[in-house]
């Protein structure tokens, strides 16, 4: 009976590993990394340019190494339209991964413009990653 319990536990563990691997693969297939920027401690303006002319439905902003104050974020689309994005005033690794739904759904992104500064809490410059959902 003990041996059968071990086999069942083993099969469950293998099943969970395979499922998590498939979910990870699907996640990387549905998101493109558009760019990474290091934020200075002063007021900074950075532009992340989308090099591929693919259509996207959403953006995700991730913050590594520190905390940033968001002043303004604007998404510029290939057709000339823009979308100002509302994010929390302060982003860090604790509340990052902010999901932004793009108006009009499948849109071609030309660039994303950020106005922000690094909060000097961690003595590290923040690194911002921008991901786009296909």
N, C-alpha and C positions, 0 to 999 in steps of 0.2 A: 504494500500500500504506500509506503514511504517513497519508493522508487517511482511510482506512478505520479505522485504529487510533485516530485522533482521534475519529471518529464513535462508535466502540464505547466509548471512554472517556467521552465526553459522555453517551451513553445510560446507562451504568452510574452516573455521577454523578447524573443526573436521577432514576434509579430509587431510589438511596439517599436522596435528598432527599425524594422522595414517601413512601417507607417510613417515614422518621424522622418526617415530619409526621403520618402516620396513627397511628404509635405514640404520639406526643405527644398527639394528640387523644383516643385511647383512654384514656390515662393520666388526663387531666383529666376525662374522663367517668366514670371509675370511682372517683375520690377526691373527697371534699368537704372543704374547709377549715373546721374547726369553730371555730377561734379562734387568736388570737395574744396572748401575754403577755410583758411586759418584766419580767425578774427583778431584784429589788433585791440589793444586795451583802450584806444581812443575811438571816437565815433568813426565808423568805417562804412564804406559802400562797396559792395562786391557784386559782380555779375556772374552767374552760372549760365553758360551758353549750352544749349542743347545741340550737339553736333549732328545727331541723326534726326531726320525729318519724319519721325514716327508719330502716330497718334496715341495720346495718353488720356486717361480718365481721371487721374488723381496724382497728387504729389505727397511725399512724406519727407519731413525735415527731421534729421537726427543730429544730436549734439554729442560730441565726445570731448573729454578733457576740459571741463570747466562749465561756465554759465554765461549766457549772453542775454543782453537786453535787446528785445526786438522793437525797432522804431517803425519800420514799414517794410512790407514785402509786396512786390508787384510781379505778376506773371505776364509776360509779353507773348502773344500768340503770332503765328506766321501770317495770319490774315490782317494784322495790324491792331487787333483788339487787345485790351489789357484787362486783368482782374486783380484788384487789390485784395490781399489775403489777411484775414484776421487771425492772429496767433496770440497765445498768452504773452504778456509783457516780458516774462523771463522764461527762458528755456535752458534746461540742463539735461544731463543723462538720466535724471530722475523723472522728467516729464517730457522727454523727447519722443520722436516718432509721431509727431503731430501730422495727422491725416488731413489733406486739403482736397476737397472735391472740386474738380474743374467744371465751371459752368459751361453748359453746352455739350457736356460729355466728351467724346473723342476729339481732342484738340491737338494740333501740332504746336509744340512749344518752341519758341525762338530763344527765349532767355528768361531768367528769373533774377530780379534785382532786389538786393537786401540792403537795408540801412540798419545797422546794429552796432553794439559795442560789447566788449567782454567785461563781465563783472569780475573784479579782481579778488574773488573769494578764495579760489583755489591756487592762485599764483601761476596758473597755466592758461595759455591762450586756448580758447575754445576752437574746436574743429567742427565745422558744419558740413553735413553730407546731405545732398538732395537726390531723392529717388523718385522716379516716375513710374506709375502703374500703366501697363499696356492695356 
